Amino acid sequence: MIAGLDLSLTASAIVTVPTNWDSDWKRVKTNVVGRSLPRGAIDADRIDRCVDIATTLARHAKQRGVKRAYIEGYAFSRTDQAHSIGELGGIVRYLLAINGIEFVTANMNTARKLLLGKVPRKGPKEACWGALAAAGAPAWSLDESDAFVCANLGLSEYAGAYCFAQAEAA
């Protein structure tokens, strides 16, 4: 069992997929968790939110027997909450590690290119969501879709595992 994770403070998503899922969407489980903070929140509130989100994600992974997690890499172009996302990512990685779950950072450009063949400059998240919907995926949020894109990259590393892959566009 592997997992893909899309981390954010208001809507982190985890998608768990058995490596022998054979495109049976009923075998894919998701969870979205996040929390907004009121104006005037202090640093302790921010860390508490990160711990709550990370604990929920790690619990979901552990309960489903995840052995390896693929975590979306940070979007360095977004500086508005970069430090908070980094804090969340560190806590998630720590909780996965102490629960015996390996993790790797998924390069989203590579993951999207695997799924789409060519990544559009505008709306890459939406393009992945559309491709997954066309393949019969449930009516997921963009966050769940991105988490699955991470997991799909992970599936490509397992011999015999079903993953979505398109030939690179010429």
C-alpha positions as a Python dict, from the first residue, in 0.01 Angstrom:
ca = {
    (1, 'M'): (0, 0, 0),
    (2, 'I'): (131, 344, -92),
    (3, 'A'): (6, 696, -34),
    (4, 'G'): (19, 1028, -211),
    (5, 'L'): (0, 1350, -12),
    (6, 'D'): (-83, 1705, -113),
    (7, 'L'): (-5, 1931, 181),
    (8, 'S'): (-174, 2260, 258),
    (9, 'L'): (-297, 2427, 573),
    (10, 'T'): (-663, 2439, 482),
    (11, 'A'): (-703, 2125, 268),
    (12, 'S'): (-429, 1863, 294),
    (13, 'A'): (-518, 1546, 109),
    (14, 'I'): (-398, 1189, 138),
    (15, 'V'): (-481, 917, -112),
    (16, 'T'): (-398, 553, -34),
    (17, 'V'): (-365, 303, -317),
    (18, 'P'): (-281, -67, -307),
    (19, 'T'): (1, -146, -551),
    (20, 'N'): (-226, -414, -700),
    (21, 'W'): (-529, -185, -739),
    (22, 'D'): (-565, -251, -1116),
    (23, 'S'): (-760, 75, -1168),
    (24, 'D'): (-1041, -27, -930),
    (25, 'W'): (-1127, 316, -791),
    (26, 'K'): (-1324, 160, -505),
    (27, 'R'): (-992, 42, -360),
    (28, 'V'): (-854, 398, -343),
    (29, 'K'): (-922, 579, -15),
    (30, 'T'): (-889, 952, 47),
    (31, 'N'): (-904, 1194, 334),
    (32, 'V'): (-892, 1575, 331),
    (33, 'V'): (-807, 1766, 645),
    (34, 'G'): (-725, 2127, 722),
    (35, 'R'): (-813, 2415, 945),
    (36, 'S'): (-839, 2790, 905),
    (37, 'L'): (-716, 3010, 1185),
    (38, 'P'): (-881, 3327, 1312),
    (39, 'R'): (-718, 3666, 1275),
    (40, 'G'): (-470, 3721, 1552),
    (41, 'A'): (-370, 3357, 1580),
    (42, 'I'): (-35, 3316, 1751),
    (43, 'D'): (254, 3087, 1659),
    (44, 'A'): (135, 2821, 1905),
    (45, 'D'): (-200, 2810, 1721),
    (46, 'R'): (-20, 2759, 1390),
    (47, 'I'): (188, 2473, 1524),
    (48, 'D'): (-118, 2316, 1687),
    (49, 'R'): (-293, 2325, 1349),
    (50, 'C'): (9, 2161, 1180),
    (51, 'V'): (23, 1886, 1443),
    (52, 'D'): (-350, 1817, 1408),
    (53, 'I'): (-328, 1792, 1029),
    (54, 'A'): (-12, 1580, 1036),
    (55, 'T'): (-155, 1346, 1300),
    (56, 'T'): (-470, 1286, 1094),
    (57, 'L'): (-268, 1215, 779),
    (58, 'A'): (-24, 982, 955),
    (59, 'R'): (-310, 798, 1126),
    (60, 'H'): (-487, 749, 791),
    (61, 'A'): (-168, 608, 639),
    (62, 'K'): (-91, 378, 931),
    (63, 'Q'): (-447, 243, 957),
    (64, 'R'): (-437, 145, 589),
    (65, 'G'): (-98, -24, 606),
    (66, 'V'): (92, 228, 395),
    (67, 'K'): (458, 132, 352),
    (68, 'R'): (570, 430, 141),
    (69, 'A'): (435, 782, 92),
    (70, 'Y'): (495, 1021, -196),
    (71, 'I'): (466, 1382, -81),
    (72, 'E'): (412, 1672, -317),
    (73, 'G'): (720, 1893, -334),
    (74, 'Y'): (689, 2250, -211),
    (75, 'A'): (575, 2521, -450),
    (76, 'F'): (861, 2767, -404),
    (77, 'S'): (680, 3033, -607),
    (78, 'R'): (423, 3066, -326),
    (79, 'T'): (580, 3276, -54),
    (80, 'D'): (265, 3382, 133),
    (81, 'Q'): (273, 3081, 366),
    (82, 'A'): (595, 2906, 266),
    (83, 'H'): (727, 2879, 620),
    (84, 'S'): (401, 2731, 752),
    (85, 'I'): (385, 2471, 473),
    (86, 'G'): (746, 2381, 553),
    (87, 'E'): (655, 2337, 918),
    (88, 'L'): (360, 2115, 823),
    (89, 'G'): (579, 1912, 588),
    (90, 'G'): (840, 1856, 856),
    (91, 'I'): (584, 1738, 1110),
    (92, 'V'): (417, 1508, 854),
    (93, 'R'): (753, 1355, 761),
    (94, 'Y'): (846, 1309, 1127),
    (95, 'L'): (517, 1134, 1211),
    (96, 'L'): (543, 909, 905),
    (97, 'A'): (900, 817, 1001),
    (98, 'I'): (817, 728, 1362),
    (99, 'N'): (531, 512, 1230),
    (100, 'G'): (771, 319, 1008),
    (101, 'I'): (646, 468, 681),
    (102, 'E'): (908, 557, 422),
    (103, 'F'): (854, 881, 233),
    (104, 'V'): (993, 1056, -71),
    (105, 'T'): (928, 1395, -224),
    (106, 'A'): (736, 1375, -549),
    (107, 'N'): (845, 1621, -816),
    (108, 'M'): (507, 1743, -938),
    (109, 'N'): (624, 1837, -1284),
    (110, 'T'): (753, 1482, -1332),
    (111, 'A'): (437, 1334, -1179),
    (112, 'R'): (208, 1543, -1398),
    (113, 'K'): (414, 1468, -1708),
    (114, 'L'): (379, 1094, -1638),
    (115, 'L'): (2, 1130, -1621),
    (116, 'L'): (-52, 1379, -1904),
    (117, 'G'): (245, 1331, -2138),
    (118, 'K'): (281, 1709, -2164),
    (119, 'V'): (212, 1949, -1879),
    (120, 'P'): (17, 2260, -1981),
    (121, 'R'): (156, 2593, -1865),
    (122, 'K'): (-183, 2709, -1745),
    (123, 'G'): (-397, 2494, -1521),
    (124, 'P'): (-181, 2184, -1468),
    (125, 'K'): (-381, 2081, -1159),
    (126, 'E'): (-705, 2112, -1350),
    (127, 'A'): (-565, 1915, -1645),
    (128, 'C'): (-469, 1627, -1413),
    (129, 'W'): (-809, 1641, -1246),
    (130, 'G'): (-975, 1621, -1588),
    (131, 'A'): (-759, 1329, -1701),
    (132, 'L'): (-839, 1136, -1384),
    (133, 'A'): (-1211, 1214, -1412),
    (134, 'A'): (-1204, 1088, -1772),
    (135, 'A'): (-1044, 767, -1643),
    (136, 'G'): (-1333, 713, -1401),
    (137, 'A'): (-1192, 864, -1082),
    (138, 'P'): (-1446, 973, -820),
    (139, 'A'): (-1553, 1338, -803),
    (140, 'W'): (-1245, 1445, -611),
    (141, 'S'): (-1125, 1788, -511),
    (142, 'L'): (-815, 1928, -681),
    (143, 'D'): (-624, 1844, -360),
    (144, 'E'): (-726, 1478, -373),
    (145, 'S'): (-644, 1471, -743),
    (146, 'D'): (-294, 1610, -677),
    (147, 'A'): (-242, 1356, -400),
    (148, 'F'): (-335, 1080, -645),
    (149, 'V'): (-91, 1223, -901),
    (150, 'C'): (182, 1181, -636),
    (151, 'A'): (68, 825, -568),
    (152, 'N'): (59, 753, -942),
    (153, 'L'): (425, 853, -965),
    (154, 'G'): (492, 608, -684),
    (155, 'L'): (299, 332, -859),
    (156, 'S'): (530, 372, -1159),
    (157, 'E'): (815, 248, -940),
    (158, 'Y'): (651, -88, -866),
    (159, 'A'): (688, -367, -1119),
    (160, 'G'): (346, -483, -1233),
    (161, 'A'): (157, -200, -1060),
    (162, 'Y'): (-106, -22, -1267),
    (163, 'C'): (-32, 347, -1315),
    (164, 'F'): (-152, 608, -1561),
    (165, 'A'): (118, 704, -1807),
    (166, 'Q'): (111, 890, -2136),
    (167, 'A'): (380, 892, -2399),
    (168, 'E'): (574, 1215, -2399),
    (169, 'A'): (434, 1454, -2656),
    (170, 'A'): (668, 1520, -2946),
}
